[in-house]
Amino acid sequence: MTRTLPQGHNASRRDRRRSVLFALVSTLSFASCDAPFGFEDGYYGQGGAGTTPGGDSGTSGGGGTCNPNDSSCVPSGREIDCVRYCDEVETNCTGANSVYEDSSTCPKICAVFESANDLRCRQDKADALSNTFPTDRVAECQAAGPGGQTAPIESGCGTLCEAYCTLMAGVCPRTPLTSTARGTGVADGPTASSDPEECLRICNGLSQLPNKDSYNAADGRPPTGDGNTVQCRLWHIGAASVSTKSASTDSIHCEHAAGRVDNCLPSIMP
């Protein structure tokens, strides 16, 4: 015997199905456009490793986006990649905008920033370069480069001195910094790796090239960069990263970068 349901009953069942589908679509749309409650300041991803902020070295598990104000978050499908970073910087930051002396320097400096968990901002700036008009790349290249600083400062990736101390600790970990002006002898300070705060204090007392609050390779390259400037010291850290060194001593360029010999010397005291 065939059972016939009232017409109103079928309509009611269709309406319920429509309501469920509408609720499901609405939920999925919300998830794709906004953050779940309680995750406003970090990673909005779903599933897999890296769904919480964990520094530059993590990767996302898929489907996530990042809060633009959280520099530690790694977007979905994106990894820190020095090969990609150097390719983008060297391709798009050329001529007067060049921030690395040559193709061998960039991977060395990138590896230091990566190990210090300090590469994400520079990677993002480098990723954006290909979508920037060449005439507008000055600030982006400065921010993506080893100095990180540009004007206005909040548009960059930290300050020149923060970059200097990170790189000194990574490239020249055994070289004492010059803690006083050079006179009859050089007073040894701590190394950047042993006392980062003292390194920042010393660096903040250095001068910068006239009308410069940023860095590119030409700024620090001798003879333009000669003098007790942050730009001079940053250039020599780059040179030190690709220079010959022994297991127990840093490159001679580390001595320059620390303000101990030649090129980037502090003022001579009478």
Secondary structure, DSSP 8 states (H G I E B T S, - for coil): ------HHHHHHHHHHHHHHHHHHHHHHHHHHHS--TT-TTSB---SSTT-S---TT----SS--B-TT-TT---TT----HHHHHHHHHHHS-GGG--SSSTTHHHHHHHHHHHTT--HHHHHHHHHHTTS-GGGHHHHHHHHSSS---SSGGGSSS-HHHHHHHHHHHH-TT-EEE-S--SSS--EEEETTT-HHHHHHHHHTSB--TT--S--HHHHSTTTT-SSBHHHHHHHHHHHHTS---SSS--HHHHHHTTSSTTS------
